[in-house]
Amino acid sequence: MTILRLRAYMKLIQFDRCLAKGDFAALYEKVRSYPLGVRRATPTDVTQRICLAVDIACIWYWKQVFCLQRSAATACLLKRYGIPAQLVIGTQQFPFRAHAWVEVDGHVVNDHPYTPEIYTILDRC
């Protein structure tokens, strides 16, 4: 579990750098093209462990982690362990808000299950 938390922390740093440069396109491309690894355990077990590792890494991160950074890290780690995750980006019109979350097989894994009902989905990668 410690290695998984370290990998999550490193992903937060990687995506923080993209966002600090204002390079959303690089973040998007990294998540979209991240290779799907070989599945070694049951998807539910891996998904829960990865989401927990990212949550713990966010607690220890030296600055605030926003949903896009957190979800990009989660999606890439899930893909690394063979789970076909999608980063989903959505907006709400009033009041205007944008939000990102991760889905696996159409189910939200790192946010509330009703999140897609609140936001209009703009894209998945």
LINPE-V399943 format. One record per pair of residues at least 24 apart in sequence whose ideal C-beta (glycine too) atoms are under 8 Angstrom apart, sorted by the first residue. I is the first residue (numbers start at 0). J is the second residue. Records with the same first field share a line. If there is no record, write none. Layout:
I=J + J
//
This chain:
0=48 + 52
3=48 + 49 + 52 + 76
4=52 + 55 + 56
6=52 + 76 + 79
7=49 + 52 + 53 + 55 + 56 + 72 + 73 + 76
8=56 + 59 + 60
10=53 + 56 + 71 + 72 + 75 + 76
11=53 + 56 + 57 + 60 + 64 + 68 + 69 + 72
13=72
14=67 + 68 + 71 + 72
15=62 + 64 + 68
18=65 + 67 + 68
26=67 + 71
27=124
29=71 + 75
30=71 + 74 + 75 + 86 + 124
31=124
33=74 + 75 + 78 + 79
34=78 + 79
35=78 + 81 + 83
36=78 + 79 + 80 + 81
37=81
38=80 + 81 + 82
39=80 + 81
40=80
42=82 + 103
45=77 + 80 + 81 + 82
46=77 + 82 + 103 + 108
49=73 + 76 + 77 + 80 + 82
50=108 + 109
52=76
53=109
66=98 + 99 + 100 + 110
67=99
69=99 + 109
70=99 + 100 + 101 + 109
71=99
73=101 + 108 + 109
74=101
77=101 + 103 + 108
84=108
85=123 + 124
86=123 + 124
87=115 + 120 + 122 + 123
88=120 + 121 + 122 + 123
89=114 + 115 + 117 + 118 + 119 + 120 + 121
90=118 + 119 + 121
91=117 + 118 + 119
92=119
//
